[in-house]
Amino acid sequence: MFAQVIEGKAGSPGARAQAGAAWEAQVRPVAAGFLGSTGGVAADGTAFLVARFADRAAAEANNARPEQTAWFEAHGATMFDGPPTFTESEDVDEFMGGGSDDAGFVQVTQGRIADRAAMADFEARTLDQLQAARPDLLGGLRIWHDGGRFTEVNCSRFEAEARANEATMGETMGEELAEYMDLVQVDRWIDLTDPVLQ
């Protein structure tokens, strides 16, 4: 899988809606290899989007299509207030089946994991406990960047359910949470309470 992470300051809601509708109508029908996207706007105005493709070649082919070029020329500047940042990666892990179009709440976590092998071992050992403690989780993915940095996208059914389950995790997974915090340096959370899913 190939993922593009796009972040910036959100433009107007009307401009974003118009851009999304135009992309669906004009570009998606010819975007071979496009697997889907997860995006939205956080309370602080941060606009976030992850677009997933089968591989880098599919993403590059889509970027080169005249339909994509025309769409970007018409809508790219209006979706964001200022230029967005683009980060790409072919190193993507899915968990619990990946993302879900049924999500009503998406939490994005960005940070660094110094020991990737230790993290993989931890997650394999604690997956059953996590699923029991967080039945709201529908799945997600972790996109790896250089130097152990990552962007993680977690899909939940509802925000209230996710917050309630987070609050009680310490009772059932206290030791595991402490181990997690030793493995992960979290720099930023981006909460998308009205996610746009494809």
C-alpha positions in Angstrom: 0.0 0.0 0.0 1.1 3.6 -0.7 -0.3 6.4 1.5 -0.2 10.2 1.1 -0.7 12.3 4.2 -1.9 15.8 3.5 -2.2 18.4 6.3 -2.9 22.1 6.3 -5.2 24.9 7.6 -8.7 24.2 6.4 -10.4 26.5 3.8 -14.1 27.2 3.9 -16.5 24.3 4.4 -18.3 25.2 1.2 -15.0 25.1 -0.8 -14.0 21.7 0.7 -17.4 20.3 0.0 -17.3 21.5 -3.6 -13.8 20.1 -4.1 -14.8 16.7 -2.7 -17.9 16.4 -4.9 -15.9 17.4 -7.9 -13.2 14.9 -7.2 -15.7 12.1 -6.8 -17.4 13.0 -10.1 -14.4 13.9 -12.2 -11.4 12.1 -10.9 -12.3 9.0 -8.9 -13.9 7.1 -11.9 -10.4 7.2 -13.6 -8.3 6.8 -10.5 -7.1 3.2 -11.0 -5.5 1.8 -7.9 -7.2 4.3 -5.5 -8.2 2.4 -2.3 -9.8 5.1 -0.3 -9.3 8.1 1.9 -9.9 9.3 5.4 -10.1 12.9 6.3 -11.7 15.8 8.1 -11.1 19.0 10.0 -10.1 19.2 13.7 -11.5 21.7 16.2 -8.4 23.9 15.7 -9.0 24.1 12.0 -6.4 21.5 11.0 -7.4 19.8 7.8 -6.1 16.2 7.5 -6.4 13.7 4.8 -4.8 10.2 4.1 -5.3 8.9 0.6 -4.5 5.3 0.0 -3.4 3.7 -3.3 -2.4 0.1 -4.2 1.2 1.3 -4.8 3.3 4.3 -5.6 2.9 3.7 -9.4 -0.9 4.0 -9.1 -0.6 7.2 -7.1 1.9 8.7 -9.6 -0.3 7.7 -12.5 -3.3 9.4 -10.9 -1.3 12.6 -10.3 -0.3 12.6 -14.0 -3.9 12.3 -15.3 -5.4 15.4 -16.9 -8.5 15.0 -14.8 -6.5 15.2 -11.6 -4.5 18.2 -12.9 -7.7 20.1 -13.8 -9.3 19.3 -10.5 -6.3 20.5 -8.5 -6.0 23.7 -10.6 -9.7 24.4 -9.9 -9.9 23.4 -6.2 -6.5 22.9 -4.7 -6.0 26.5 -3.6 -9.5 26.7 -2.1 -9.5 23.6 0.1 -6.7 24.9 2.3 -5.9 28.3 3.7 -2.2 28.4 2.6 -0.1 25.6 1.2 -0.6 22.1 2.7 2.2 19.7 3.5 2.4 16.3 1.7 4.1 13.2 3.2 4.3 9.9 1.3 5.1 6.4 2.4 5.0 2.9 1.1 5.5 1.5 4.6 2.0 1.0 5.9 0.6 -1.4 8.6 -3.1 -2.2 8.8 -4.6 -3.5 12.0 -8.0 -4.9 12.9 -8.9 -5.0 9.2 -7.8 -1.4 8.4 -10.1 1.6 8.4 -13.9 1.6 8.2 -16.5 3.7 6.3 -18.7 3.1 9.4 -16.5 5.3 11.6 -18.2 8.3 13.2 -15.0 9.4 14.9 -11.3 9.2 13.8 -8.4 9.9 16.0 -5.0 10.6 14.3 -1.8 10.1 16.4 1.6 11.3 15.3 4.9 10.7 17.0 7.9 8.4 17.1 8.5 4.7 17.9 12.2 4.0 18.4 12.0 0.2 18.6 9.6 -1.0 15.9 10.2 -4.7 16.6 9.3 -4.2 20.3 6.2 -2.4 19.3 5.1 -5.2 17.0 5.7 -7.7 19.8 3.7 -5.6 22.3 0.7 -5.2 19.9 0.6 -8.9 19.1 0.6 -9.7 22.9 -2.1 -7.2 23.8 -4.5 -7.2 20.8 -7.1 -9.4 22.5 -7.1 -7.1 25.6 -7.3 -4.0 23.4 -10.3 -5.4 21.5 -12.0 -6.2 24.8 -11.3 -2.8 26.3 -12.1 -0.8 23.1 -15.1 -2.4 21.4 -15.6 1.0 19.7 -12.4 0.5 17.6 -13.2 -0.5 14.0 -9.6 -0.7 12.8 -7.0 1.6 11.4 -3.5 1.9 10.0 -0.1 3.2 10.8 2.0 5.0 8.2 5.7 4.9 8.8 8.0 7.9 8.0 11.7 8.3 8.3 13.4 7.9 11.7 10.7 5.8 13.3 8.1 8.6 13.0 4.6 7.6 12.3 1.0 8.8 11.5 -1.6 6.5 13.0 -5.3 6.6 12.0 -7.8 4.9 14.4 -11.5 4.6 13.4 -14.2 4.3 16.1 -17.9 4.1 15.9 -18.8 7.1 18.0 -16.7 9.7 19.9 -18.6 9.4 23.2 -18.1 5.6 23.2 -14.4 6.0 22.4 -13.9 8.6 25.2 -15.7 6.4 27.7 -13.7 3.3 26.8 -10.4 5.3 26.9 -11.3 6.5 30.4 -11.7 3.0 31.8 -8.7 1.4 30.1 -6.5 2.1 33.1 -8.6 -0.3 35.1 -8.1 -3.3 32.8 -4.9 -2.4 31.0 -2.9 -0.3 33.4 0.4 -2.2 33.0 0.0 -2.4 29.3 -0.6 1.3 29.0 2.5 2.0 30.9 4.5 -0.3 28.6 2.9 1.5 25.6 4.0 4.9 26.9 7.6 3.6 27.2 7.6 2.5 23.6 5.8 5.5 22.0 6.6 9.2 22.0 3.3 10.9 21.1 3.7 14.4 19.7 0.2 15.2 18.5 -3.4 14.1 18.4 -5.8 15.2 15.7 -9.4 14.4 16.4 -11.8 14.3 13.5 -15.4 14.3 14.9 -17.1 14.5 11.5 -14.8 12.4 9.3 -15.1 12.1 5.5 -14.5 8.5 4.5 -14.1 6.9 1.1 
